[in-house]
Amino acid sequence: MKTIIEPFRIKSVEPIHFNTETYRNNALRDASYNAFLLHSDDVMIDLLTDSGTSAMSSAQWAGIMLGDESYAGSPSFYKFEKAVTEITGMPVVIPTHQGRASEKILFSITGGKGKVFISNTLFDTTRANIEFSGAEGIDMICPEGKLPTIPAPFKGNIDIKALESYIEKNDAAHIAMVIITVTNNSGGGQPVSMQNIRETHKICRQYSIPLYIDACRFAENSYFIKMRESGYADKSILDIANEMFSYADGCTMSAKKDAFANIGGFLALNDPELATKCRNLLVITEGFSTYGGLAGRDLEAIAIGLYEVMDEHYLQYRIRSIEYLTQKISAAGVPVMLPAGGHAVYLDAKQFLPHIPVDQYPGQALVCALYIKGGIRCVEIGSLMFGKYDENHQLIPAALELVRLAIPRRVYTQSHIDYVAEVIIEVFEERNQIKGMKITEEAEILRHFTAKLDFV
Ligand SMILES: *Cc1c(COP(=O)(O)O)cnc(C)c1O
């Protein structure tokens, strides 16, 4: 087979600001060893997130110019609505400024004290919005999803047996909904199979529990289904997405992911009564129902991006670039989540830095080392992000200590990725010199965004 090439040419470029290791040491110290507090022009390769960092296409930029900024009834909204409904099959489409705004609206209505939300894995903002409403979020990832370095095709699946036994032991009426996150961002960007979604749907139907999809990476998940699940090889991405959404009562989506937009999101629903309640909240928090928190030009860019992301040449290149980086570092002995996920490479920091105990945040120590060594910015997905304290203020660690290198869509070329692999391998060879970390200041919710740290 020939090399899989980037399925685009580059028309406009942004310079990378080169700096030195000494400079980066100082910059990181000034940022209190929290990569979120770095100035992005001090970063050479920014793999902090794939959210809102995509390169838009010439067609999307042309759409930006076509955007109609009417307060109500903009043609840009109807184009957006048509795209979302065509993909999800859901008649109600509520635009929001990003995914978490959809979550806030939906959970304010369906959540509250005593309610439970069950998921394969809730993303951090999703969990935070659930907990902020007073409800509880429970993750039920399948057993293979808990083993970071053992390959399996659908490690994002929800644990069907655990779900059933939970429902049998508890009152189903307290379960606000089941949320399937595709792909499973916090669990390694691993896909969820169609069979798993179908079975979850059956159980939810049986107990009258609504099923929602956190659809941020619906196209990447659809591509994995096409590649790995029998019966889907000849189906189009749109057909697969349609089937996936057909099992759900609604979905939330961040258009900053699989829509190539720099901002935006939506909530799509089947239930018109719930839709009315959501729109009432929308108008006081986001805006009127035909623009939500968005400008007309954003609605245009998203409507176009939602179709571009379903292009199979794009998805082949996308999934292959993540796999390429994963294989390259794995071959050098770096402990990395296997198989490669859809949007990011996940290093297993516990195995990478076995000399650093979990209460010294090995993931964050690795994040700092990669920045200092190569100017690469990435994010810890471990006990800094998800850790809690017990009554004695002892850390209750997260299940996994991961470092995520999220690859922005259509932004970096193969030589950037080769450079990233070289830096990771160099840091791995010098891993014994890396020191553990402690938190010196933290917020109560989503502490990883603002926490200040230092070396122990
Ligand atoms: C990004 C993301 C969200 C939140 O979307 P924002 O646009 O960042 O608010 C929710 N769920 C998942 C799985 C995500 O990746």
PDBQT file of the ligand as one rigid body, heavy atoms in Angstrom, charges set to zero:
ROOT
HETATM    1  C1  LIG A 501     -15.047  18.548  24.323  1.00  0.00    +0.000 C 
HETATM    2  C2  LIG A 501     -16.004  17.613  24.888  1.00  0.00    +0.000 A 
HETATM    3  C3  LIG A 501     -17.131  18.054  25.569  1.00  0.00    +0.000 A 
HETATM    4  C4  LIG A 501     -17.393  19.507  25.874  1.00  0.00    +0.000 C 
HETATM    5  O1  LIG A 501     -17.442  20.307  24.736  1.00  0.00    +0.000 OA
HETATM    6  P1  LIG A 501     -16.936  21.836  24.777  1.00  0.00    +0.000 P 
HETATM    7  O2  LIG A 501     -17.221  22.332  23.406  1.00  0.00    +0.000 OA
HETATM    8  O3  LIG A 501     -15.477  21.799  25.094  1.00  0.00    +0.000 OA
HETATM    9  O4  LIG A 501     -17.712  22.537  25.827  1.00  0.00    +0.000 OA
HETATM   10  C5  LIG A 501     -18.022  17.100  26.027  1.00  0.00    +0.000 A 
HETATM   11  N1  LIG A 501     -17.799  15.798  25.839  1.00  0.00    +0.000 NA
HETATM   12  C6  LIG A 501     -16.716  15.329  25.191  1.00  0.00    +0.000 A 
HETATM   13  C7  LIG A 501     -16.527  13.869  24.993  1.00  0.00    +0.000 C 
HETATM   14  C8  LIG A 501     -15.779  16.220  24.694  1.00  0.00    +0.000 A 
HETATM   15  O5  LIG A 501     -14.702  15.754  24.060  1.00  0.00    +0.000 OA
ENDROOT
TORSDOF 0
